[in-house]
Amino acid sequence: MTVLSSCLAALLGLMLGTTVMAQNAGRNTVLDTLFDKLQDATDPVAAQTLEAAIWEQWTLVPDVRQQATMMRGIAEMQQREFTTSVETFTALVESAPDLSEAWNKRATVHWLMGNFKASLADICETIKREPRHFGAYSGLGMIRAEMGENARAVAAFELARKWNPHIVGIDSEIERLKALGGDVPADPLGCGRLSS
């Protein structure tokens, strides 16, 4: 009976793992389609709708407990309970390290707290997991600009624009930062420097 129970438990685990992988594959297909449509969108309302759908896909988590943690962290952030929100997103990062939006949300909270170094580190983790994350690139650009790293800010904003050409005001911000000058470093985003 114990052997049978072990086999059933293993089979159930395999089935659940396959379901999660299928959900993730489906989500990636949806994201690919949304990004393709966002590139081609000409109507501002359609572009906003597609952008919102992409954010929704990033925020969805297949695991019910992890989804509850994501929603709790977002609520804490909105209520300006930043320390608690960082703790919540840290727990989510630890339980689901491949979830790009967990890293991005924690980066946002760190940014709101003025902790640029921690925010930058989490942004870099976000874009490792989701290289199309225009929100993370935008945040990276804002922080780099605030730090006076104009070339890195431009590099980040250009990547944000690449994946979402409809970000309001990004073209003028890129031009403004280019006019301020600065040499482009070997690591244009600065993520390699953070990990060393």
C-alpha positions in Angstrom: 0.0 0.0 0.0 2.9 2.4 0.8 4.5 1.7 -2.6 1.1 2.4 -4.3 0.7 5.6 -2.3 4.2 6.8 -3.3 3.5 6.0 -7.0 0.2 7.9 -6.9 1.9 10.9 -5.2 4.6 10.9 -7.8 2.1 10.7 -10.6 0.0 13.5 -9.1 3.1 15.6 -8.7 4.1 15.0 -12.4 0.5 15.8 -13.5 0.5 19.1 -11.5 3.9 20.0 -12.8 2.8 19.4 -16.4 -0.3 21.5 -15.8 1.8 24.4 -14.5 4.2 24.1 -17.5 1.2 24.1 -19.9 -0.2 27.2 -18.1 3.2 28.9 -18.4 3.5 27.9 -22.1 0.0 29.2 -22.7 0.8 32.5 -21.0 3.9 32.9 -23.1 1.9 32.4 -26.2 -0.6 35.0 -25.1 2.2 37.4 -24.2 3.9 36.9 -27.7 0.6 37.7 -29.4 0.0 40.8 -27.2 3.5 42.1 -27.9 3.0 41.5 -31.6 -0.3 43.4 -31.6 1.3 46.2 -29.4 4.0 46.8 -32.1 1.4 47.1 -34.8 -1.2 49.2 -32.8 -2.0 52.6 -34.3 -5.0 53.5 -32.1 -4.0 54.9 -28.7 -6.9 53.2 -27.0 -6.0 49.9 -28.5 -2.4 50.4 -27.4 -3.4 51.1 -23.8 -5.7 48.1 -23.8 -2.9 45.9 -25.1 -0.4 47.3 -22.5 -2.9 46.7 -19.7 -3.4 43.1 -20.9 0.4 42.5 -20.9 0.6 43.8 -17.3 -2.3 41.5 -16.4 -0.4 38.5 -17.9 2.7 39.4 -16.0 0.8 39.7 -12.7 -1.0 36.4 -13.1 0.5 33.5 -11.1 -0.7 29.9 -11.6 -0.2 28.9 -8.0 -3.2 30.1 -5.8 -1.0 30.8 -2.7 1.5 32.7 -4.8 -1.2 34.7 -6.5 -2.6 35.6 -3.1 0.9 36.8 -2.0 1.2 38.9 -5.2 -2.2 40.6 -4.6 -1.3 41.2 -0.9 2.0 42.8 -1.8 0.3 45.0 -4.4 -2.3 46.1 -1.8 0.4 46.8 0.7 2.3 48.9 -1.9 -0.8 50.8 -2.8 -1.5 51.5 1.0 2.1 52.8 1.2 3.1 50.0 3.7 6.4 49.7 1.9 8.4 47.7 4.5 5.7 45.1 4.7 5.3 45.0 0.9 9.0 44.4 0.4 8.8 41.5 2.9 5.8 40.1 1.0 7.4 40.3 -2.4 10.6 38.9 -0.9 8.6 35.8 0.2 7.2 35.6 -3.3 10.6 35.9 -4.9 11.9 33.1 -2.7 8.9 30.8 -3.4 8.8 31.6 -7.2 12.2 32.9 -8.2 11.4 32.7 -12.0 8.4 35.0 -11.6 9.6 38.2 -13.3 6.8 40.3 -11.9 7.6 39.4 -8.3 11.1 40.9 -8.8 9.6 43.9 -10.7 7.1 44.7 -8.0 9.7 44.5 -5.3 11.9 46.8 -7.4 9.0 49.3 -7.6 8.6 49.3 -3.8 12.4 49.8 -3.3 12.2 52.7 -5.8 9.3 54.2 -3.9 11.4 54.0 -0.7 14.3 55.7 -2.4 16.5 52.6 -2.2 17.9 52.8 -5.8 20.6 50.2 -5.4 18.1 47.5 -4.3 15.6 48.6 -7.0 18.3 48.4 -9.7 19.3 44.9 -8.6 15.7 43.7 -8.7 15.1 45.4 -12.1 18.1 43.5 -13.5 16.6 40.2 -12.2 13.3 41.2 -13.8 14.7 41.7 -17.2 16.8 38.5 -17.0 13.5 36.6 -16.7 11.4 38.8 -19.0 13.6 40.6 -21.6 10.6 42.5 -23.0 9.6 44.1 -19.7 9.1 47.7 -20.8 8.0 48.7 -17.3 11.3 47.5 -15.8 13.3 49.2 -18.5 11.4 52.4 -17.9 12.1 52.2 -14.2 15.7 51.5 -14.9 15.9 54.6 -17.2 14.3 56.8 -14.5 16.8 55.6 -11.9 19.8 56.0 -14.2 18.7 59.5 -15.2 18.2 60.4 -11.5 21.8 59.2 -10.9 23.1 61.3 -13.8 24.0 58.2 -15.8 22.5 59.6 -19.0 23.9 57.1 -21.5 22.6 54.2 -19.4 19.2 55.9 -19.0 19.0 56.3 -22.8 19.9 52.6 -23.3 17.1 51.6 -20.9 14.5 53.9 -22.3 15.3 52.7 -25.9 14.7 49.1 -24.8 11.4 50.2 -23.2 10.4 51.9 -26.4 11.5 48.9 -28.5 9.0 46.7 -26.7 6.3 49.3 -26.2 6.6 52.1 -28.7 3.5 53.8 -27.2 5.0 55.0 -23.9 3.9 58.6 -23.5 6.8 61.1 -23.5 9.6 58.5 -24.0 10.8 60.0 -27.3 11.3 63.4 -25.8 13.0 62.0 -22.7 15.4 60.0 -24.8 16.3 63.1 -26.9 16.7 65.2 -23.7 19.1 62.7 -22.2 21.0 62.3 -25.4 21.5 66.1 -25.5 23.0 65.9 -22.0 25.7 63.6 -23.4 27.7 60.9 -21.8 29.7 57.9 -23.1 28.0 54.6 -23.6 29.6 52.1 -21.2 30.5 48.6 -22.2 27.6 47.4 -20.0 24.9 49.9 -21.2 22.3 48.9 -18.6 24.7 48.4 -15.7 23.3 45.0 -14.8 26.6 43.2 -15.1 28.2 45.6 -12.7 25.5 45.0 -10.1 26.0 41.2 -10.1 29.7 41.4 -9.6 
